[in-house]
Amino acid sequence: MDFEKANLIEEFADFLSKKAESISREIVNYNVSKIEITLPQEIIDKSIDTNAEFLKFLGSTLKFSNVEVEPIFIEWLIKQETPEDTQYIEKELSSLIKPYADTRQLLIKILSQLCMDYGLTTEEVITVTSRLSYFLDLSITETILKRERTTKEAEEKQNQKITELSSPIIPIQNGMAVLPIIGDIDVEKSEFIMNRVIPRVTELKIECVIIDFSAIASIDTEIAARIFTIYDVLRLLGIKAVFTGIRTDLVSRIINSGINFSSIKTYATLQHALQDIR
């Protein structure tokens, strides 16, 4: 970019900065008229301020390449977020992005006219509108990625809660506790038992753990391997472990899978185990 062109672009950036609030207000009002939800006034006011800052930021980056401005723009986007705004946007994202294409076209039209009114060349108009489109693309991409990250984090927390609820250690009497296996023992559940439940067993000074299979969904060689690992760890810690509640359908699967539970003490029911261990 030669010196004269750079100066003209910088002068336009100052001009755009002065027009930023009025352009932002026009865009936000247009956007609000298109969406199907009622936005709180504080969200509208914040949007006007944020979009005005966006236009000023846009002008300040026109002399740089896309590669140079991308990380700076992502950082700028993150700084604009507040927890309250983020929660609202996450909840109403589909409604908010619905008029995105029309809003984008209007903004490009406004900026193109502004460029021509200022006397920029066709090449310079393209520079401005291309940078605008680039930022808008980055913005919507980052919004979607953030939504995916938030959803994934929520799912992981939910799965963690489910794992904790489905792998409780329940102290009962005389140094005994029950570890009911609910659902299947997947990697997450087996790791939770190893890292959280077994240390809890030692803290409670449990001498015998009754692993109950009454609520297990299914069993195969992979699940059996995880069960044997838990059993072996308990045994190495000097904690006795017995199995209860292996249903008839599970017995058939165990036999067909070639799984050998013969070395482990098993009982038909929890009640039988308690009567015998006493």
Secondary structure, DSSP 4 states (H G I P E B T S, - for coil): --HHHHHHHHHHHHHHHHHHHHHHHHHHHHHHHHSSSPPPHHHHHHHHHHHHHHHHHHHHTTTS-HHHHHHHHHHHHHHH--HHHHHHHHHTHHHHHTTHHHHHHHHHHHHHHHHHHHT--HHHHHHHHHHHHHHHHHHHHHHHHHHHHHHHHHHHHHHHHHHHHHS--EE-STTEEEEE--B---HHHHHHIIIIIHHHHHHTT-SEEEEE-TTB----HHHHHHHHHHHHHHHHTT-EEEEE---HHHHHHHHHHT---TTS-EESSHHHHHHHH-
